[in-house]
Amino acid sequence: MASQRRVDLSAETIPVRALLSLLGDIRRLAVPYFRSEEKWIAIGLLAAVVVLELAWVGATVILNQWNVAFYNAIQDKDFPAFKTQILVFCAIAAGAIVIAVYQIYLKQWLEIRWRRWLTRRYLHAWLSGDIHYRLRLSGDAADNPDQRIAEDVQLFVGRTIAIAIGLLGTVVSLISFSVILWTLSGPLAVSLFGHELSVPGYLFWAALVYAAAGTWIAHLIGRPLVRLNYDQQRYEADFRVDLVRVRENGEQIALLNGEAAEDRKLEGRFSRVWGNFFALMTAQKRLTWFTSGYNQISTIFPYVVVAPAYFSGQIQLGQLMQTASAFGSVQGSFSFFVSSYVTLAEWVSVVQRLTGFEAAIARAQAQADNPAFAATTHADGPALGLSGLEVRLPGGAPLLATDELEIGHGECVLVTGPSGSGKSTLLRAIAGIWPHGEGRIARKAGQKAMVLPQKPYVPVGRLDAALAYPAPAESLPRGTADAMLRAVGLPHLVGRLEEEALWPHMLSLGEQQRLSIARALLEKPDVLLLDEATSALDEASEAQLYRLLRAELPRATFISIGHRSTLVGLHDRVLHLHGDAAPRMLKPATAPRLQPV
């Protein structure tokens, strides 16, 4: 994770700079929603939640004032006044209940709408073009995008609303009760070096010193939680992804008797989860020792400070309870960061993950906007032209190259070469998704290209949706779908088009490749790139499907990759990757192995 910028709030760095950087990240993540097409609804919900939070603080201030009359009635044994104050309390409590209910309801409404908008934004950015593929290919620090979109977005929205509204309520409560506490406490005479000093509002200053000391100590104890929470989310996601991979590749694992190896790998993954969680437990235990003691002392501390005035007869029981309540509110407001430190640490780690994800997407988008291979179009010329093409590995090492190569319309070309020589990478470069290399790729204007990989993607769901993918199933007439399945040798699936199933596991690789050929027949591309797209079929079936493609797409250009010698007779020309030293050169085959289909 070294390439990802982290915000470290520890004392070893510059705290102010780190805090400003964190606040800038939060602003960049949060503000766009309130400027989006939903801004008036978002601002309205936020305003309603803020008003209800202020109303809640107002209710607590009114309750603080109620303490005076209620406890004075108890001290004076004034039963009629006591009954009146009970009725007043019922009115205050009823209002507080209404405020609490609607504040939670509107806060959740804002949260789910914000989460929906932010999720859509990240999904669109991640799945825009080939960004998701570039992120995986580059090995970027934005690991586990599924977790960042599904889990981190939820945590960010929920924590941001809770912390922002909580902080607002804390500030307003602090101001309100500070005025009350300052008024109630009066001056305190202090003798210092023979001089008498008067400290106005001494209870306010006592609450401030107590909370400031607690906040600083809590920060010193709890600062490792930011890093530990960050790592815990990453380790949990890595473990979950490996579990999914085992589920998705269960057949291959079973055939290889790889259960023990997978068990060891998963055990290793989980050991990181366990180890980091244990460290997280230890850090939280240290912080809990302090916060629990701090909160327990906070319960009695106001009474200890105010009690001398009560026992000296300066105030009544009602004033004692009001002063203690106000002192507790001020001290609690000052202690916001102590009580919320664990939540804040988790929130900071989520902000770091989302800003890292956005930065990775931005880098991938910049890379996509400036492709390695210059793409040009022409109105009249060959279907495909490669000029000065050099394809490299992600680390920069050269893989293959070609000087000048033209492939005509309707031509069927076979690319051969040793395994690992870069044949599939060449097709990725032609398709425009390989980001490493240089050169020029010229196509005819308006040309539509399609790639058929060796392992086709078959989505889970209805079979007609898998056949029409990426188009919606509704765009595929039933009669056309039936005809395509029969044409590619899948007549047994004709009656199952509307069936929902785990088709990637139910269909053999050969059946999946036949389904992929059917997609190509439906798509009717101008250029079809086949990356060992028929390798799971027998030679007779392979030849039949190639003849079907040539017959149904007579004007299309085909570029195939394969190792079987029988493929030569199915193509017009053979190109071979020559040379043992990189870069291998793509040239016509040394032997004139050109045979018409």
Order of alpha helices (4+ residues) and beta strands (2+ residues): alpha-alpha-alpha-alpha-alpha-beta-beta-alpha-alpha-alpha-alpha-alpha-alpha-alpha-beta-beta-beta-beta-alpha-beta-beta-beta-alpha-alpha-beta-alpha-alpha-beta-alpha-beta-beta-beta
